[in-house]
Amino acid sequence: MFATAEASAMVRDLRSRLGADAVALVRRDGQLLAADLAKGGYAETFAVLAATLLGAASAATREAGGGLPDRVLFEGPDARGVVVRCGSTALLAVLLPVGGPAPDERAEIERFVQALAPTV
């Protein structure tokens, strides 16, 4: 059973541990399940765009004859991020600042996904 309050607490904790600008747990259709954005902004918009990003990457890889991606990485001058499949119906979107020492982001994200995947 998916517990929204528990997921929200986990999302806040992950953002804190990673020093992320934003973390969101999102259904693949773009519905926001839980989010924590450091600089404000619209969590619902972040969620929809993250789902769109993963969907577009999936369509592109299918079109080119590849399999479905498990994660999509992106990087710009001020931020970098990852969108990761989380269970059968959800995804995790993480936006990180560029520069500075980075914790073991991939391991932290994988632990989060493994903890929530059976429930979403």
Sine and cosine of phi, psi and omega as CSV:
sin_phi,cos_phi,sin_psi,cos_psi,sin_omega,cos_omega
0.00,0.00,0.75,-0.66,-0.02,-1.00
-0.99,0.14,0.84,-0.54,0.00,-1.00
-0.96,-0.29,0.94,-0.35,-0.08,-1.00
-0.88,0.47,-0.67,0.74,-0.01,-1.00
-0.89,0.46,-0.66,0.75,0.03,-1.00
-0.91,0.41,-0.68,0.74,0.02,-1.00
-0.89,0.45,-0.66,0.75,0.03,-1.00
-0.87,0.49,-0.68,0.73,0.04,-1.00
-0.90,0.44,-0.65,0.76,0.02,-1.00
-0.91,0.42,-0.63,0.77,0.03,-1.00
-0.90,0.43,-0.72,0.69,0.04,-1.00
-0.87,0.50,-0.69,0.73,0.00,-1.00
-0.90,0.44,-0.68,0.73,0.01,-1.00
-0.90,0.44,-0.70,0.72,0.02,-1.00
-0.86,0.51,-0.66,0.75,0.02,-1.00
-0.91,0.42,-0.73,0.68,-0.03,-1.00
-0.89,0.45,-0.59,0.81,-0.03,-1.00
-1.00,0.06,-0.27,0.96,-0.13,-0.99
0.92,0.39,0.51,0.86,-0.08,-1.00
-0.97,0.23,0.43,-0.90,0.11,-0.99
-0.98,0.18,-0.51,0.86,-0.02,-1.00
-0.38,-0.92,0.59,-0.81,0.12,-0.99
-0.65,-0.76,0.72,-0.70,0.03,-1.00
-0.62,-0.78,0.65,-0.76,0.16,-0.99
-0.97,-0.23,0.82,-0.58,-0.22,-0.98
-0.69,-0.73,0.63,-0.78,0.18,-0.98
-0.94,0.33,0.44,-0.90,-0.04,-1.00
-0.90,0.44,-0.32,0.95,0.06,-1.00
-1.00,0.10,0.03,1.00,0.05,-1.00
0.99,-0.15,-0.06,1.00,0.01,-1.00
-0.94,0.33,0.79,-0.61,0.01,-1.00
-0.95,0.30,0.77,-0.63,0.08,-1.00
-0.98,-0.22,-0.68,0.74,0.02,-1.00
-0.31,-0.95,0.58,-0.82,0.01,-1.00
-0.43,-0.90,0.41,-0.91,0.13,-0.99
-0.59,-0.81,0.93,-0.36,0.00,-1.00
-0.92,-0.39,0.85,-0.53,-0.08,-1.00
-0.92,0.38,-0.59,0.80,-0.12,-0.99
-0.97,-0.26,0.42,0.91,-0.03,-1.00
0.97,0.23,-0.65,-0.76,-0.04,-1.00
1.00,0.06,-0.07,-1.00,-0.06,-1.00
-0.96,-0.30,0.94,-0.33,-0.03,-1.00
-0.88,0.48,-0.60,0.80,-0.02,-1.00
-0.90,0.43,-0.64,0.76,0.03,-1.00
-0.92,0.40,-0.70,0.71,0.05,-1.00
-0.84,0.55,-0.68,0.73,-0.02,-1.00
-0.90,0.44,-0.75,0.66,-0.02,-1.00
-0.89,0.46,-0.68,0.73,-0.02,-1.00
-0.93,0.36,-0.58,0.82,0.07,-1.00
-0.90,0.44,-0.68,0.73,0.04,-1.00
-0.90,0.44,-0.63,0.78,0.04,-1.00
-0.90,0.44,-0.66,0.75,0.01,-1.00
-0.87,0.49,-0.74,0.67,0.01,-1.00
-0.91,0.41,-0.63,0.77,0.04,-1.00
-0.89,0.45,-0.68,0.74,0.02,-1.00
-0.91,0.42,-0.66,0.75,0.03,-1.00
-0.90,0.45,-0.64,0.77,0.03,-1.00
-0.89,0.45,-0.69,0.72,0.02,-1.00
-0.90,0.44,-0.67,0.74,-0.02,-1.00
-0.90,0.43,-0.69,0.72,-0.01,-1.00
-0.94,0.35,-0.60,0.80,0.07,-1.00
-0.89,0.46,-0.68,0.73,-0.02,-1.00
-0.88,0.47,-0.56,0.83,-0.01,-1.00
-1.00,0.02,0.07,1.00,0.05,-1.00
1.00,0.03,0.19,0.98,0.01,-1.00
-1.00,-0.09,0.08,-1.00,0.05,-1.00
-1.00,0.08,0.05,-1.00,0.01,-1.00
-0.95,0.32,0.71,-0.71,0.03,-1.00
-0.96,0.28,0.58,-0.81,0.10,-1.00
-1.00,0.08,-0.42,0.91,-0.03,-1.00
-0.48,-0.88,0.46,-0.89,0.09,-1.00
-0.82,-0.57,0.78,-0.63,0.01,-1.00
-0.95,-0.33,0.59,-0.81,0.09,-1.00
-0.58,-0.81,0.44,-0.90,-0.05,-1.00
-0.51,-0.86,0.64,-0.77,0.06,-1.00
-0.69,-0.73,-0.10,-0.99,-0.05,-1.00
-0.93,0.37,-0.43,0.90,-0.08,-1.00
-0.90,-0.44,-0.22,0.98,-0.07,-1.00
-0.42,-0.91,0.36,-0.93,0.10,-1.00
-0.63,-0.78,0.37,-0.93,-0.05,-1.00
-0.37,-0.93,0.10,-1.00,0.02,-1.00
-0.57,-0.82,0.62,-0.79,0.15,-0.99
-0.86,-0.52,0.83,-0.55,-0.12,-0.99
-0.83,-0.56,0.67,-0.74,0.12,-0.99
-0.89,0.46,0.65,-0.76,-0.02,-1.00
-0.70,-0.71,0.98,-0.17,-0.05,-1.00
0.96,0.28,-0.23,-0.97,-0.08,-1.00
-1.00,0.07,-0.25,0.97,-0.09,-1.00
-0.76,-0.65,0.09,1.00,-0.12,-0.99
-0.72,-0.70,0.12,-0.99,0.10,-1.00
-0.57,-0.82,0.35,-0.94,0.05,-1.00
-0.89,-0.45,0.78,-0.62,0.04,-1.00
-0.91,-0.42,0.76,-0.65,-0.02,-1.00
-0.76,-0.65,0.79,-0.62,0.06,-1.00
-0.91,-0.41,0.84,-0.54,-0.10,-1.00
-0.88,-0.48,0.53,-0.85,0.08,-1.00
-0.95,0.30,0.44,-0.90,0.06,-1.00
-1.00,0.07,0.65,-0.76,0.06,-1.00
1.00,-0.01,0.17,-0.99,-0.02,-1.00
0.98,0.18,0.26,-0.96,0.01,-1.00
-0.93,0.36,0.71,-0.70,-0.01,-1.00
-0.96,-0.30,0.75,-0.67,0.10,-0.99
-0.94,0.35,0.01,-1.00,0.02,-1.00
-0.95,0.30,0.98,0.21,-0.12,-0.99
-0.85,0.52,-0.72,0.69,-0.07,-1.00
-0.87,0.49,-0.68,0.73,0.01,-1.00
-0.91,0.40,-0.66,0.75,0.03,-1.00
-0.88,0.47,-0.71,0.70,0.00,-1.00
-0.91,0.42,-0.67,0.74,0.00,-1.00
-0.89,0.45,-0.64,0.77,0.05,-1.00
-0.88,0.48,-0.67,0.74,0.03,-1.00
-0.88,0.48,-0.76,0.65,-0.02,-1.00
-0.87,0.49,-0.71,0.71,0.00,-1.00
-0.90,0.44,-0.58,0.81,0.01,-1.00
-0.94,0.34,-0.60,0.80,-0.08,-1.00
-0.99,-0.14,-0.36,0.93,-0.09,-1.00
-0.79,0.61,-0.67,0.74,-0.02,-1.00
-0.92,0.38,-0.27,0.96,-0.09,-1.00
-0.97,-0.24,-0.20,0.98,-0.02,-1.00
-0.87,-0.49,0.00,0.00,0.00,0.00
